[in-house]
Amino acid sequence: MLTPSRVPQWRAIQPSWQRLLLFLLPLVVAALLLWIPVRDALEVGLPDAEPYAADVPAGHHWVAFTVSEDDIYPTDGTTISVALEFETVQGRVDADSRTLVFDLEDNERVQELVVIWPDGREQRFSNVALNELHELVYPQTINDALAMQWALRGAFFRFWIWVGAAVLVILFGLRVLSWAQTQETHA
């Protein structure tokens, strides 16, 4: 049987454990969110891009696209157009060369990327990351098209989006902790 003197001690311990759990849960979620860009950086990395950077003059930006083969939809004959500030450059994917590298001058950026698949489907993208190799996949669903837009923005963009999400989770956790402490003082 509990004595009256032990009951207040249990109540004093319980909220501190709750506060600890309320603080640790967002930290664990934030760590899991931050693992995603770290994993992407480890998988993508810069070594894959080095061969393509060697194909352009020093000091120039570049962008490369590779079109993977698809068992259902033909991808040979895909046309890729890159609209720059003052010109549009175009390339065609065939069975012999599945990767196209576009040499850009230092201050240029890709205004718009247009992919025309052999069956006539056309896709337009903006905000294409420079100095990266991008894989283009035939969009069988709307989710494929959205995933390709997300991927074309580049690893740097994705990294900061995930960092921002992790920071919001941590701030939410701190707010919950603050709320728990005020509830404890009012009790």
Secondary structure, 3 states (H helix, E strand, C coil): CCCCCHHHHHHHHHHHHHHHHHHHHHHHHHHHHHHHHHHHHHHHCCCCCHHHHCCCCCCCEEEEEEECCCCCCCCCCCEEEEECCCCEEEEECCCCCCEEEEEECCCCCCCEEEEECCCCCEEEECCCCCCCEEEECCCCCHHHHHHHHHHHCCHHHHHHHHHHHHHHHHHHHHHHHHHHHHHHHHC
